[in-house]
Every structure is written in structure tokens, then in C-alpha cells.
Amino acid sequence: MTSLFTLLAVSWLTAAPAAAPTGLVVRIDGDTLTLRARNTPLQDVLAAFVQAGVTVKADPDLDARVTGSVKDMDLSQALDELLGPFGYALIFDVVPGPLGNLERLEEIQVFRREGPRRIEPFMPETNFRITRGPAAGSPEFVADEILIAFKPGTDIDAFRRLIAQIGGTVIDSAPDLGIYRIRLPLNTNILALVELLKNNPIVSRVEPNYAYRLPGQAPSLAAAIGDAPPVAAAAKPGVPPVAVFDSGLRAVPGLDGLVAGAYDAIRPERSIEDRAGHGTQMALIASGAIAPYGSEGSADGVPVIAVRTFDDNGYTSNFTLMRAIDYAASQGAKVLNMSWGSETDSSFLETAMQAAQARGLVVVASAGNEPTGKPVYPAAYPGVISVSALNSDGTPWDQSNHGASVTIAAPGTASFPVGHQGPPGGYAGTSIASAYVARNVALYLGENPSATATQAKQALLRTASPAPTATVRYGSGTLDAAAVNRLLAP
């Protein structure tokens, strides 16, 4: 192996290149490195490390070019050669999984050997890179990533050989579900690769890491709709938390004392925020700090755990949701609210919903804000409570989805001190209805602490008010004021 470094007076790049530089190959497998570069800017090499799922921090004033070729070489030995005049530090992690533990390079820091050490994040992955197939209406997914599970009895060496053959890097796993998250080289044809892997004898399931969007700008109400019911002032003792999987949380009046936890499932090391506003709206409804129009007001607050699962562009992924479920369950949540949905049916998303229910969570999701009658996921998966929306007078909201997958209808209009892609004020949607159902299920579990998730859902349906007309818009009935009183009766 040879190495060549030439210091250049060029600017430090801060954005990923549109495509990998010609001839550049970077693959990290545990503590070994495969690399091929010829007069390649160091920043392009570091960008390839980021593409492989490694956090990179570097002195922003470093400019160099790299020439070298190594194959499955010890990582430290290779970097000693490739980074010649520069110092570096490596931080490793372990990816657990059903096939055994895998060592993973989590972070690399690159700096000058002499003088003060200065490092800054290099191209942090703050948002998902989303793409889709060529066919019209193809599902969206995270670029250059797959989720994969293996058949029982698969040898870890066979697994590693397969990942090496496709040029992949294991960057995470959901051990309880037996699912690995694999990062591929830039611009990999993920759909073709998935079809190829489906025929591999050791693979049980494989999918793109499907992506889902937050609802678009929520429909606003042009005029006020009467007086809002009273709002909750404090969390009621004994009521379990509702985990709100959404765009995050802002500090707003009304939520003081009602937030039991906050977590960024996209970048766990970062404090939670909410640039979209949708997550804050749903936390206000789920906690009882704000009540929908036409609902039963209550002074009993519900603790909420705000989990940021959507990035700044309004996207989440299957793997992010798996990570979020682990966190919510570990923090004692008993109800999970997902005020969003997609027509993309994913085997791995369904597995995640089954896992959440197996851990004792009541899963609630919105039926969708387009009246297509088509199933929307995760609301349409077995066991999930799918919620359609009502106007303040109890009639179906005209943009609410409907169909056989709808479980129950609930009030879906409210006024908020924070907007969602718009100003504060009145909004309508199945998102509101879903969060309101989640709140009342949590209150029921507070009154009935020994009830299981299945019993809580049965109680919700048993106490629902009959639909005023025979229509698929209502599901099994409505959660009106009378139904809430029956559900929460001692």
C-alpha cells in the first residue's frame, strides 16, 4: 500500500457530494477497512465514512488529498498510513443481534497533531435522505439502506460474508426483532438489491427502510366553533404516560408538569425540538392541556412522553420507529399515539406494531386525512386502534378517511397556541382524534391499572356510543362525551 498527502489551499466542503468520486471505495467491517482512493480530497473520504454510518468530527481547516489502496486491513494500521501527518481518534460501539455481537466504528475524529486540537461535526446526518422507485406512486424509503432479518440457525460468518458481498455496513439493529439496519454505498439500486436478496437462502425478510411523512399542512378552521371545554391543569396520579411519536415538542403554556419524558429517536444524543409544530399539538391533546371541540372536558391531566420520530423535513423511517418503541416501553408508557399514516404496507412496520402490543402498549393511530376508503398504516394493522375524525357537532369530518379498518370515531377539531406549517388557531384532522382517544385510554388504565392492552381496547369499544347512521365513517361507534363518561366510570 502507498500513501500520498499534498496540502492544498482549497475550501473545506460541508455538503455531501452528489455521487461518490470516481474510483473511491470505502467499506468498514468491524475493525477492518477496505479503501481505494486516487488523489481524492480528504473531505470526500470523510464523506464516505459518513455514508457508512460513522459520525465524523474533524478540524475544519484540514485540506489534503489521499491516494491509497487497502483491503480488509486493520483499521488503525490503515489510518496510520492514510492520515499520515494528521492525528485521529476512534470510538467503537457494539451492535447486538440474534447472530451475535458485531463491533462497529461509531465515530472518528481527525485533527492536527500539533497545536490546539480543534474538531467540529463533519456533515452530521440530521435528516433522512429520501428516495423512491421509478414507478409512479412508488413507496418512499431511506436512500442506500435496507432492513434485513435472517433465518434461524444462520451462522454469523455467513452473515458477514453476505454483507461484504453487497458492500454493506451494519450500522444498527433491533435485537428483539432480529432486524439489522444495513447502509450501502452511495446511489445503490436498493429495489434491485432487495429483489436479489429475497432469493438468498439465509435471508428470511428484507425491505427498503421505508419512510413515512407527517400529515401535510393541517386543514384550518376559518371560524371559531363555540367555546372550548375546560383543560387539564396537572397530571392525575396513577395515570400511565402516552408516548407521542411525532415531530417533537416545544415549550408552550399548558404543558408544564405534564411532560414525563422527551427523546429524539433520530439523533438520541440531541435534545428534542419541534420545528413543524405537529408533535406539540398532539402532546397538548394527549395530555389534556387542550381539548377538542365537542369533547368531554376534564381536569385530569395525562403525562406524555414526547418522542421525536420525524426529521426537519417531516420524514420518519421504520428503523426509527423501532428505536422509539424501545424507548417508550422502557420509560413506562402504556399508550402509543401515532397521529400520521401512509398507504405503504411494510412487513417490518407491522412487526414493530406487534412488538409494541406484545410489550403491553395500546397502539392508537389516525385513519388518515383523505377520504379514500383505502387502508392507512400503521392504523390498519391488527390490534391497532384506527381513529377517524368528527366535527364538533358529532358528524363525520368530510376529509376523514373511512373503511373497514376504522375502529372508532372521535372529535377532530381544536384550537392551538402553536401552528403546524401555519399560524396558531383552529385545526381539524384525524391526528387530533387519535391523540384524544389515546388520552382517554390512558385515563381508563389509570382507573383500571390491572387491565391489559386488549382489555383497554375492548372497554373503549364496549362503551362507545352507537353511530347515529349506518356508515363506515364511524367504525364501531363514537367517543363522544357520554362514551367518555361510561369508559371512565369507576
ZAMARGU-4260 file (C-alpha; in steps of 0.2 Angstrom, whole numbers, plus 5000, padded with zeros to 4 digits):
<rodrens>
0) 5000/5000/5000 | 5006/5018/4996 | 5000/5034/5003 | 5002/5052/4997 | 4997/5068/5005
5) 4998/5085/4997 | 4992/5100/5007 | 4981/5111/4996 | 4973/5129/4998 | 4955/5123/4994
10) 4940/5126/5005 | 4933/5113/5017 | 4917/5105/5009 | 4902/5105/5021 | 4889/5096/5009
15) 4889/5078/5003 | 4894/5076/4985 | 4880/5071/4973 | 4889/5055/4969 | 4904/5046/4975
20) 4920/5052/4967 | 4926/5041/4953 | 4936/5026/4960 | 4933/5030/4978 | 4929/5014/4988
25) 4927/5015/5007 | 4920/5000/5017 | 4921/4997/5036 | 4918/4980/5043 | 4921/4980/5062
30) 4939/4985/5065 | 4944/4982/5047 | 4945/4995/5032 | 4943/4992/5013 | 4948/5008/5004
35) 4953/5013/4987 | 4957/5032/4983 | 4967/5040/4970 | 4971/5059/4973 | 4955/5060/4982
40) 4951/5075/4993 | 4951/5070/5011 | 4934/5078/5013 | 4927/5066/5000 | 4935/5051/5010
45) 4927/5058/5026 | 4910/5060/5017 | 4912/5041/5013 | 4914/5037/5031 | 4898/5047/5035
50) 4889/5037/5021 | 4895/5021/5030 | 4885/5027/5046 | 4901/5034/5055 | 4900/5050/5065
55) 4914/5061/5059 | 4922/5076/5068 | 4937/5085/5060 | 4947/5101/5060 | 4938/5112/5048
60) 4954/5119/5041 | 4962/5102/5036 | 4964/5101/5017 | 4973/5086/5009 | 4972/5073/4996
65) 4973/5054/4998 | 4980/5040/4987 | 4980/5023/4993 | 4973/5005/4992 | 4969/4993/5006
70) 4958/4978/5008 | 4952/4971/5024 | 4966/4979/5034 | 4966/4983/5052 | 4958/5000/5054
75) 4971/5008/5065 | 4985/5002/5054 | 4976/5008/5038 | 4973/5025/5046 | 4991/5027/5052
80) 4996/5026/5033 | 4982/5036/5026 | 4981/5050/5038 | 5000/5052/5039 | 5003/5069/5046
85) 4986/5070/5055 | 4981/5063/5072 | 4965/5053/5074 | 4954/5045/5087 | 4942/5031/5085
90) 4926/5027/5096 | 4919/5009/5094 | 4902/5003/5099 | 4894/4985/5098 | 4879/4981/5088
95) 4869/4967/5097 | 4859/4955/5087 | 4852/4937/5086 | 4868/4931/5077 | 4880/4938/5090
100) 4888/4955/5094 | 4896/4965/5080 | 4909/4978/5083 | 4906/4994/5074 | 4916/5010/5072
105) 4904/5023/5079 | 4915/5039/5077 | 4931/5045/5070 | 4940/5062/5075 | 4953/5069/5063
110) 4964/5084/5069 | 4982/5091/5068 | 4995/5083/5078 | 5002/5099/5084 | 4994/5114/5091
115) 4977/5115/5099 | 4965/5101/5095 | 4950/5108/5086 | 4936/5097/5079 | 4919/5101/5073
120) 4905/5089/5066 | 4908/5085/5048 | 4891/5083/5038 | 4880/5077/5053 | 4866/5066/5047
125) 4852/5077/5054 | 4839/5072/5041 | 4835/5056/5031 | 4839/5056/5013 | 4823/5050/5005
130) 4821/5042/4988 | 4808/5031/4979 | 4807/5019/4964 | 4804/5024/4946 | 4786/5019/4945
135) 4773/5032/4949 | 4767/5031/4967 | 4781/5020/4972 | 4784/5020/4991 | 4797/5032/4998
140) 4812/5024/5008 | 4828/5030/5015 | 4842/5030/5001 | 4855/5017/5002 | 4848/5007/5017
145) 4839/4991/5019 | 4832/4981/5034 | 4836/4963/5034 | 4832/4948/5045 | 4839/4930/5044
150) 4833/4913/5045 | 4836/4903/5062 | 4852/4895/5063 | 4861/4907/5051 | 4880/4907/5055
155) 4887/4924/5059 | 4901/4922/5047 | 4889/4918/5033 | 4880/4934/5038 | 4896/4944/5037
160) 4901/4937/5020 | 4884/4941/5013 | 4885/4959/5019 | 4903/4960/5012 | 4897/4954/4995
165) 4884/4968/4994 | 4897/4981/5000 | 4886/4985/5015 | 4890/4990/5033 | 4880/4985/5048
170) 4876/5002/5057 | 4862/4996/5069 | 4850/4983/5075 | 4834/4979/5083 | 4839/4964/5093
175) 4822/4959/5100 | 4815/4959/5082 | 4831/4951/5074 | 4832/4965/5062 | 4848/4973/5056
180) 4850/4990/5048 | 4862/4990/5033 | 4870/5005/5025 | 4875/5003/5006 | 4887/5013/4995
185) 4880/5029/4988 | 4867/5028/4975 | 4864/5009/4977 | 4849/5002/4967 | 4840/4997/4983
190) 4825/4990/4975 | 4835/4978/4964 | 4846/4973/4978 | 4831/4969/4989 | 4824/4958/4975
195) 4841/4949/4974 | 4842/4946/4992 | 4824/4939/4994 | 4831/4923/4985 | 4846/4921/4996
200) 4845/4905/5007 | 4850/4913/5023 | 4838/4928/5022 | 4821/4927/5029 | 4815/4945/5026
205) 4822/4961/5018 | 4815/4978/5013 | 4820/4995/5010 | 4820/5006/5026 | 4803/5013/5021
210) 4799/5031/5025 | 4783/5040/5031 | 4778/5058/5030 | 4770/5068/5043 | 4752/5074/5038
215) 4753/5090/5026 | 4748/5106/5032 | 4733/5103/5044 | 4716/5109/5037 | 4712/5125/5047
220) 4695/5131/5053 | 4690/5148/5046 | 4679/5152/5061 | 4678/5148/5079 | 4667/5134/5084
225) 4660/5139/5100 | 4668/5138/5117 | 4682/5125/5120 | 4680/5114/5135 | 4690/5116/5151
230) 4708/5109/5150 | 4719/5099/5162 | 4729/5108/5175 | 4740/5094/5181 | 4743/5075/5178
235) 4732/5064/5188 | 4741/5052/5200 | 4742/5034/5194 | 4738/5038/5175 | 4752/5030/5164
240) 4761/5040/5151 | 4755/5042/5132 | 4770/5041/5121 | 4768/5053/5106 | 4778/5048/5091
245) 4778/5064/5081 | 4789/5079/5076 | 4795/5083/5094 | 4790/5096/5107 | 4791/5114/5110
250) 4790/5123/5127 | 4772/5130/5127 | 4760/5136/5140 | 4749/5122/5146 | 4762/5108/5146
255) 4771/5112/5162 | 4771/5097/5173 | 4763/5086/5160 | 4779/5080/5151 | 4785/5064/5158
260) 4800/5062/5146 | 4807/5068/5129 | 4818/5059/5117 | 4825/5061/5099 | 4824/5044/5091
265) 4833/5051/5075 | 4848/5058/5085 | 4847/5051/5103 | 4862/5062/5108 | 4852/5078/5104
270) 4839/5087/5114 | 4822/5087/5107 | 4814/5101/5097 | 4799/5103/5086 | 4801/5114/5070
275) 4785/5108/5062 | 4773/5110/5077 | 4763/5095/5074 | 4770/5085/5088 | 4767/5099/5101
280) 4749/5100/5095 | 4747/5081/5098 | 4755/5082/5115 | 4743/5096/5120 | 4728/5085/5115
285) 4735/5069/5123 | 4739/5077/5139 | 4723/5086/5141 | 4731/5103/5141 | 4719/5107/5126
290) 4703/5098/5122 | 4695/5096/5105 | 4678/5105/5102 | 4663/5094/5105 | 4673/5083/5118
295) 4671/5080/5136 | 4682/5092/5146 | 4691/5085/5161 | 4703/5092/5174 | 4713/5076/5174
300) 4729/5078/5165 | 4739/5064/5157 | 4758/5063/5157 | 4765/5062/5140 | 4782/5056/5133
305) 4787/5066/5118 | 4797/5056/5105 | 4804/5065/5090 | 4802/5052/5076 | 4801/5064/5061
310) 4816/5074/5055 | 4815/5093/5050 | 4808/5088/5033 | 4794/5078/5040 | 4800/5060/5037
315) 4802/5045/5048 | 4808/5028/5045 | 4804/5010/5050 | 4820/5008/5060 | 4817/5025/5069
320) 4800/5019/5075 | 4808/5003/5081 | 4820/5013/5092 | 4806/5024/5098 | 4796/5009/5104
325) 4811/5003/5114 | 4812/5020/5122 | 4794/5022/5126 | 4792/5005/5133 | 4807/5007/5144
330) 4800/5023/5151 | 4784/5016/5157 | 4772/5021/5143 | 4756/5011/5141 | 4748/5020/5126
335) 4757/5024/5110 | 4749/5038/5099 | 4754/5040/5081 | 4744/5054/5073 | 4750/5050/5055
340) 4749/5036/5042 | 4754/5030/5025 | 4747/5018/5012 | 4764/5009/5012 | 4761/4992/5019
345) 4778/4986/5027 | 4781/4969/5035 | 4794/4977/5046 | 4782/4991/5052 | 4769/4978/5056
350) 4782/4968/5066 | 4786/4984/5075 | 4767/4986/5080 | 4765/4968/5085 | 4781/4971/5096
355) 4774/4986/5104 | 4757/4977/5108 | 4767/4962/5115 | 4776/4974/5127 | 4759/4980/5134
360) 4756/4996/5124 | 4739/5001/5117 | 4743/5007/5100 | 4732/5021/5093 | 4734/5029/5076
365) 4725/5041/5064 | 4715/5034/5050 | 4721/5047/5038 | 4715/5064/5031 | 4710/5059/5014
370) 4693/5050/5011 | 4699/5037/5000 | 4692/5022/5010 | 4710/5013/5007 | 4719/5006/5022
375) 4732/5018/5030 | 4746/5011/5040 | 4750/5008/5055 | 4732/5011/5059 | 4726/4997/5048
380) 4737/4984/5056 | 4729/4971/5068 | 4726/4977/5086 | 4729/4995/5082 | 4715/5007/5086
385) 4712/5017/5070 | 4703/5033/5073 | 4693/5044/5061 | 4688/5062/5064 | 4671/5070/5069
390) 4666/5088/5068 | 4661/5097/5084 | 4643/5093/5081 | 4647/5074/5080 | 4645/5072/5062
395) 4659/5065/5051 | 4673/5077/5046 | 4672/5077/5027 | 4690/5074/5024 | 4692/5059/5036
400) 4696/5043/5029 | 4684/5028/5031 | 4683/5010/5028 | 4683/4993/5036 | 4700/4997/5045
405) 4692/5011/5055 | 4690/5006/5074 | 4681/5021/5081 | 4677/5040/5078 | 4682/5054/5089
410) 4681/5073/5090 | 4694/5080/5077 | 4694/5099/5078 | 4703/5110/5091 | 4712/5127/5093
415) 4730/5128/5097 | 4743/5141/5103 | 4756/5134/5090 | 4753/5130/5072 | 4758/5116/5060
420) 4765/5123/5045 | 4754/5138/5048 | 4749/5150/5061 | 4741/5146/5078 | 4722/5144/5078
425) 4709/5131/5073 | 4714/5115/5065 | 4705/5099/5060 | 4711/5081/5057 | 4711/5063/5062
430) 4728/5067/5070 | 4718/5076/5084 | 4705/5062/5085 | 4719/5049/5088 | 4728/5059/5101
435) 4711/5062/5110 | 4707/5043/5110 | 4725/5039/5117 | 4722/5052/5131 | 4706/5043/5136
440) 4713/5026/5135 | 4727/5031/5147 | 4714/5038/5159 | 4705/5022/5158 | 4721/5012/5163
445) 4723/5024/5177 | 4706/5019/5184 | 4710/5001/5180 | 4728/4998/5182 | 4727/4979/5181
450) 4719/4980/5164 | 4729/4973/5149 | 4730/4982/5132 | 4717/4970/5125 | 4705/4974/5139
455) 4708/4993/5137 | 4703/4992/5119 | 4688/4981/5122 | 4682/4993/5135 | 4684/5008/5123
460) 4673/4999/5110 | 4661/4992/5123 | 4657/5010/5130 | 4657/5019/5113 | 4641/5027/5108
465) 4632/5019/5093 | 4635/5028/5077 | 4620/5039/5073 | 4619/5032/5055 | 4625/5016/5047
470) 4641/5022/5039 | 4659/5016/5038 | 4665/5033/5044 | 4661/5029/5062 | 4669/5012/5064
475) 4662/5003/5079 | 4655/5020/5086 | 4660/5037/5093 | 4670/5043/5108 | 4658/5057/5112
480) 4655/5064/5130 | 4643/5051/5135 | 4655/5037/5129 | 4670/5045/5139 | 4659/5045/5155
485) 4655/5027/5153 | 4673/5022/5149 | 4680/5032/5164 | 4666/5027/5176 | 4673/5019/5192
</rodrens>
